[in-house]
Amino acid sequence: MALRLDGKKIVVEEVAAIAADAHSAIAAEYLGLTVGELTELRKAGREAGVYFRVVKNSLARRALAGTEFECMNDGLVGPLILAFSMEDPGSAARVIKGFSKEHDKLITKMVAVGGHVYDASELEKLSSLPTRDQAISMLMAVMKAPVEKLARTLAEPHAKLVRTVAAVKTQKEAA
């Protein structure tokens, strides 16, 4: 059943609000997927903080106007599902990449991050980005490493002295 003008306005407002808060967007062709498979994709997306929406391309163009994903307008052709990462830039890419391993009918068409649209081949790079928690833990490890190395360096002369005295004691006891 076709949407009336009021319904279309609601869809455009909803997608525009999501796009305004999203970190990245992915457009994928879903032709050939069953309703059950799309439901499975949406469920995986909800768990990862990804918003999925199948919307007419003309409505999507209106919704993306004025957002950083306006660059996707030229590529909105054919039956597409839009995935918006709400938590971190790589979450939608990870969900789509994982889902397309099992369902080859989900084909990524374009990836948009930071106002730039990229080819579908960039999905791999985007999916390998660390989550916020992973990035913080990596940063903390890098910040902590010099302090640990300094502590080990300062403790090493004392440890070497203890090992030398123990070796001398062992040598004298053996003789």
PyMOL commands that set and color helices and strands:
alter all, ss='L'
color gray80, all
select helices_A, chain A and resi 5-21+35-48+57-64+70-75+91-102+120-127+132-174
alter helices_A, ss='H'
color red, helices_A
select strands_A, chain A and resi 24-29+50-54+80-85+107-113+116-119
alter strands_A, ss='S'
color yellow, strands_A
deselect
rebuild
show_as cartoon
